[in-house]
Amino acid sequence: MQEKPILIIKVGGSIASTPDLIAQDLASLHSRYSIVVVHGCSAQMNELYDKFGIKPAFITSPTGFKSRYTNADTIRVYNLAIHNASTSIILALQKVGVNAVGLSGFDGKAVVGKQKIVTSVDETGKQKLIRDDFTGKIEKINGELLKTLLNAGYTPVVGALAMGEPAQPLNIDGDRLAAAVGAELHANIMISLTDVDGYYRNFPNDLVATLNREELKTAIENAGGGKASGGMKKKLFACAEALDGGVHEVIIGNGTVPSPISRLLEGKGTHCKK
């Protein structure tokens, strides 16, 4: 029996809060693809921060990437936010008949990472080492576990939480996790769902329909400065990592519209290929 092509779907935290459109569309595609859902938890973190009275803090790297600062206290909130996002997605999928299984990095060592020593840059350009941030670099994806679930007919839902040493939760970027999962599984397509229609050269103008690998490199270099948000820069970077890891095609597009995944597979959004 011929194996189905593998499709990786990255869902942001804000979309994970209202996942019904994605779930309905995914159910219609389930017979054609083996699907892995990867998600973040930004919206859920913001909700919990408001609930607990925590002021969010962010770190900007020397290369311009912005990430959430998660110390020993807030990494616990991050862990809860990942769980909340995962539950929302899984319930929506089960409702439409898709038998989803939630995984974090700790479940079967699905995602193993290493804690970073982060360099932060302030408004003046001064750099500072931050040693108490539990942000991780992905080191290993348990591809055998994911393949076992896919072959048994399950849809893995993988949250952006890695297991560090010694059994330390680590905050990881959802788009880069999707790229790593796609590379590990030799996925055919990775889709990164966001709240805009794709990558714009000069947002909100000049939506880009296609990017080859060289054009993608230029887009990453030009991101920021009003041309692309920090979040889009991360998505573009993850696109490059996915393609370099062997994923055939990466699509960035809107996850807030009806049939969002099908629309992107039919040509909407920004399509990145080598």
Buried (B, 14 or more C-beta within 10 A) or exposed (E): EEEBEBBBBBBBBBBBBEBEBBBBBBBEBBEEBBBBBBBBBBBBBBBBBEEEEBEEEEBBBEEBBBBBBBEEEBBBBBBBBBBBBBBBBBEBBEEBEBEBBBBBBBBBEBBBBBBBEBBBBEEEEEEEEBEEBBBBBBEBBBBEBBBEBBEEEBBBBBBBBBBBEEEBBBBBBBBBBBBBBBBBBEBBBBBBBBEBBBBBEEBEEEBBEEBEEEEBEEBBEBBBEEBBBBBBBBBBBBBBBBBEBEBBBBBBBBBBBEBBBEBBBEEBBBBBBE
